[in-house]
Amino acid sequence: MSTYLYRVNAFSQDLTSGNPAYVIRLTSSIQKQVMQEIAKELNLPITAFLLEQQCNIYELRWFTPSKEIKLCGHGTLAAAHILWEEGVIEVQHPITFRSKSGYLKVEKVKQGIQLAFSTDAPIPIDITPTLQQLVSVPILKASQNSDRYIIEVADEESLKGLMPNLDLLATLPVTGLVVTSPSTKYDFISRYFAPRIGIEEDFVTGSAHCGLAPYWSQRLNKKQLYAFQSSERGGELFIDYQGDLTYITGKAITIYKSHFNELLF
């Protein structure tokens, strides 16, 4: 027997942009330790494991090379893309994933694949000396939501040129750091750093926009936002902020398909 393995670029339409993920369609449950070992061996930012529970409902779990995480936007987008592209679920039908963050609904829309995530609104915090030491440019504003610092810098040039202090960040009681700024082309841009979970800089982070959406919606007095994560690979996100829910839309492309021998599990 074999289990299919897919390499997908999420929030992308080509070979060199967006955030890469592996998607593994399981035929039966495997132990968490085995999932973690596979994710470490594959060594992409995320490996997503799918297991069908009932019609159009799948258990979905996400692993970085070093740990399991509760929510991953690009891993969710990649998993839904595979289920539709492989014809496992018809394109006109939405998909529900059961995850450690609850039930997640995903559907196809005109702009791509739309994720419905719970909003994680940040609250303002003081710009402490420790926060300022995290980045090499002045901080204009600082906030924090459930697991991330969100700091705003003056402009795109400052954001793209900053050098984060990853050693310091790894010692602080948050999963990661989002740095954001206004943009001339987009409503806002951002970068995301998460050394505590084995990701120095993530390429495109859907879940981080659950905090960025309310932040920039209030700043710009807009519900529909056009965003770009300005990493080495980069990726575009279309956001519809609706209070308790943040809808995040992007595209995906399959790079290749392979399989595991299930006897290795």
C-alpha positions as semicolon CSV with decimal commas, in nm:
position;residue;x (nm);y (nm);z (nm)
1;M;0,000;0,000;0,000
2;S;0,111;0,360;-0,049
3;T;0,029;0,704;0,085
4;Y;0,039;1,001;-0,150
5;L;0,273;1,291;-0,087
6;Y;0,222;1,627;-0,261
7;R;0,455;1,927;-0,280
8;V;0,249;2,247;-0,308
9;N;0,330;2,617;-0,329
10;A;0,056;2,802;-0,139
11;F;-0,029;3,168;-0,199
12;S;0,145;3,124;-0,534
13;Q;0,093;3,041;-0,900
14;D;0,449;2,946;-0,994
15;L;0,757;2,744;-0,897
16;T;0,947;3,010;-0,704
17;S;0,700;3,214;-0,497
18;G;0,459;3,151;-0,212
19;N;0,506;2,917;0,081
20;P;0,597;2,553;0,012
21;A;0,422;2,273;0,200
22;Y;0,398;1,898;0,183
23;V;0,051;1,745;0,201
24;I;0,024;1,380;0,302
25;R;-0,308;1,196;0,254
26;L;-0,318;0,921;0,513
27;T;-0,530;0,608;0,478
28;S;-0,520;0,538;0,854
29;S;-0,404;0,708;1,172
30;I;-0,035;0,722;1,259
31;Q;0,133;0,833;1,580
32;K;0,221;1,196;1,642
33;Q;0,588;1,104;1,684
34;V;0,590;0,949;1,337
35;M;0,432;1,261;1,185
36;Q;0,696;1,475;1,353
37;E;0,979;1,255;1,227
38;I;0,841;1,274;0,872
39;A;0,811;1,654;0,891
40;K;1,168;1,678;1,017
41;E;1,291;1,456;0,734
42;L;1,100;1,649;0,465
43;N;1,222;1,979;0,616
44;L;0,977;2,227;0,465
45;P;0,813;2,501;0,675
46;I;0,501;2,282;0,707
47;T;0,398;1,924;0,645
48;A;0,019;1,885;0,657
49;F;-0,137;1,545;0,734
50;L;-0,488;1,468;0,609
51;L;-0,714;1,187;0,725
52;E;-1,075;1,152;0,611
53;Q;-1,327;1,142;0,899
54;Q;-1,655;1,148;0,707
55;C;-1,789;1,291;0,380
56;N;-1,608;1,621;0,305
57;I;-1,470;1,639;0,661
58;Y;-1,099;1,573;0,716
59;E;-0,874;1,576;1,018
60;L;-0,589;1,816;0,943
61;R;-0,266;1,849;1,143
62;W;0,037;2,068;1,075
63;F;0,400;2,005;1,169
64;T;0,705;2,225;1,130
65;P;1,040;2,041;1,130
66;S;1,049;2,083;1,508
67;K;0,691;2,077;1,646
68;E;0,318;2,050;1,585
69;I;0,131;2,381;1,561
70;K;-0,235;2,467;1,622
71;L;-0,306;2,663;1,304
72;C;-0,142;2,705;0,965
73;G;-0,294;2,907;0,683
74;H;-0,074;2,797;0,396
75;G;-0,090;2,433;0,506
76;T;-0,470;2,453;0,508
77;L;-0,479;2,614;0,165
78;A;-0,243;2,348;0,026
79;A;-0,450;2,063;0,170
80;A;-0,777;2,195;0,024
81;H;-0,609;2,252;-0,312
82;I;-0,501;1,887;-0,328
83;L;-0,842;1,748;-0,234
84;W;-1,007;1,948;-0,512
85;E;-0,734;1,901;-0,773
86;E;-0,720;1,523;-0,720
87;G;-1,099;1,500;-0,750
88;V;-1,138;1,362;-0,399
89;I;-1,397;1,635;-0,339
90;E;-1,584;1,812;-0,617
91;V;-1,480;2,173;-0,664
92;Q;-1,827;2,313;-0,599
93;H;-1,835;2,157;-0,252
94;P;-1,673;2,334;0,045
95;I;-1,438;2,140;0,271
96;T;-1,444;2,126;0,649
97;F;-1,123;2,047;0,834
98;R;-1,119;1,934;1,195
99;S;-0,809;2,075;1,361
100;K;-0,660;2,172;1,695
101;S;-0,806;2,519;1,630
102;G;-1,156;2,378;1,581
103;Y;-1,348;2,330;1,258
104;L;-1,215;2,526;0,959
105;K;-1,425;2,587;0,649
106;V;-1,258;2,629;0,310
107;E;-1,423;2,699;-0,024
108;K;-1,340;2,794;-0,381
109;V;-1,412;3,155;-0,478
110;K;-1,329;3,368;-0,782
111;Q;-0,992;3,485;-0,647
112;G;-0,877;3,139;-0,539
113;I;-0,913;2,931;-0,222
114;Q;-1,080;3,108;0,069
115;L;-1,000;3,020;0,430
116;A;-1,237;3,122;0,711
117;F;-1,027;3,170;1,026
118;S;-1,114;3,314;1,367
119;T;-0,987;3,668;1,406
120;D;-0,705;3,710;1,657
121;A;-0,713;4,084;1,720
122;P;-0,402;4,240;1,875
123;I;-0,400;4,489;2,161
124;P;-0,151;4,778;2,188
125;I;0,155;4,729;2,408
126;D;0,444;4,954;2,510
127;I;0,753;4,970;2,291
128;T;0,998;4,836;2,545
129;P;1,378;4,829;2,505
130;T;1,350;4,452;2,457
131;L;1,102;4,492;2,171
132;Q;1,321;4,754;2,005
133;Q;1,619;4,518;2,028
134;L;1,428;4,267;1,812
135;V;1,463;4,478;1,498
136;S;1,727;4,707;1,355
137;V;1,488;4,992;1,262
138;P;1,265;5,220;1,474
139;I;0,928;5,080;1,584
140;L;0,628;5,309;1,532
141;K;0,365;5,097;1,713
142;A;0,358;4,764;1,893
143;S;0,076;4,517;1,963
144;Q;0,032;4,160;2,080
145;N;-0,234;3,897;2,013
146;S;-0,262;3,543;2,146
147;D;0,080;3,427;2,033
148;R;0,258;3,697;1,832
149;Y;0,406;4,042;1,861
150;I;0,296;4,273;1,580
151;I;0,513;4,579;1,525
152;E;0,475;4,851;1,265
153;V;0,768;5,024;1,099
154;A;0,768;5,336;0,885
155;D;0,778;5,207;0,528
156;E;0,860;4,927;0,286
157;E;1,230;5,012;0,276
158;S;1,257;4,982;0,654
159;L;1,066;4,654;0,657
160;K;1,262;4,491;0,376
161;G;1,599;4,597;0,516
162;L;1,552;4,509;0,883
163;M;1,766;4,243;1,048
164;P;1,574;4,063;1,326
165;N;1,744;3,947;1,645
166;L;1,635;3,584;1,619
167;D;1,832;3,469;1,923
168;L;1,650;3,719;2,143
169;L;1,313;3,644;1,983
170;A;1,353;3,273;2,057
171;T;1,373;3,349;2,431
172;L;1,051;3,554;2,448
173;P;0,707;3,415;2,546
174;V;0,551;3,433;2,197
175;T;0,546;3,204;1,895
176;G;0,673;3,473;1,661
177;L;0,712;3,831;1,547
178;V;0,515;4,002;1,270
179;V;0,666;4,319;1,124
180;T;0,438;4,528;0,904
181;S;0,430;4,858;0,717
182;P;0,218;5,055;0,469
183;S;0,283;4,995;0,101
184;T;0,249;5,184;-0,226
185;K;0,113;4,884;-0,419
186;Y;-0,071;4,695;-0,142
187;D;-0,277;4,801;0,158
188;F;0,006;4,666;0,374
189;I;0,301;4,431;0,364
190;S;0,459;4,216;0,632
191;R;0,733;3,974;0,733
192;Y;0,710;3,694;0,991
193;F;0,979;3,537;1,210
194;A;0,927;3,230;1,432
195;P;1,256;3,072;1,547
196;R;1,088;2,905;1,847
197;I;0,904;2,668;1,610
198;G;1,198;2,614;1,377
199;I;1,115;2,884;1,118
200;E;1,360;3,172;1,104
201;E;1,151;3,361;0,848
202;D;0,829;3,223;0,704
203;F;0,753;3,285;0,338
204;V;0,375;3,349;0,355
205;T;0,183;3,312;0,681
206;G;-0,195;3,295;0,649
207;S;-0,258;3,271;1,024
208;A;-0,056;3,587;1,096
209;H;-0,311;3,782;0,893
210;C;-0,579;3,697;1,149
211;G;-0,408;3,965;1,358
212;L;-0,298;4,191;1,073
213;A;-0,652;4,210;0,930
214;P;-0,812;4,387;1,229
215;Y;-0,500;4,599;1,278
216;W;-0,501;4,740;0,925
217;S;-0,880;4,743;0,891
218;Q;-0,895;4,989;1,179
219;R;-0,601;5,190;1,050
220;L;-0,735;5,219;0,693
221;N;-1,109;5,198;0,767
222;K;-1,142;4,913;0,515
223;K;-1,281;4,559;0,536
224;Q;-1,132;4,428;0,211
225;L;-0,753;4,436;0,216
226;Y;-0,486;4,345;-0,037
227;A;-0,169;4,224;0,132
228;F;0,177;4,098;0,045
229;Q;0,422;3,906;0,261
230;S;0,759;4,042;0,162
231;S;0,979;3,737;0,221
232;E;1,244;3,596;-0,011
233;R;0,971;3,411;-0,203
234;G;0,674;3,638;-0,127
235;G;0,303;3,591;-0,173
236;E;-0,022;3,783;-0,217
237;L;-0,328;3,752;0,006
238;F;-0,680;3,887;-0,040
239;I;-0,843;3,953;0,296
240;D;-1,204;4,013;0,394
241;Y;-1,222;4,115;0,759
242;Q;-1,565;4,047;0,909
243;G;-1,527;4,090;1,282
244;D;-1,498;3,750;1,449
245;L;-1,399;3,587;1,119
246;T;-1,116;3,677;0,885
247;Y;-1,145;3,539;0,531
248;I;-0,807;3,486;0,364
249;T;-0,787;3,397;-0,005
250;G;-0,494;3,283;-0,215
251;K;-0,397;3,045;-0,494
252;A;-0,187;2,729;-0,500
253;I;0,003;2,513;-0,746
254;T;0,112;2,150;-0,719
255;I;0,484;2,107;-0,788
256;Y;0,495;1,727;-0,781
257;K;0,325;1,414;-0,647
258;S;0,497;1,110;-0,501
259;H;0,422;0,845;-0,240
260;F;0,544;0,683;0,079
261;N;0,559;0,312;0,138
262;E;0,319;0,269;0,432
263;L;0,540;-0,005;0,572
264;L;0,782;0,273;0,668
265;F;0,522;0,411;0,911
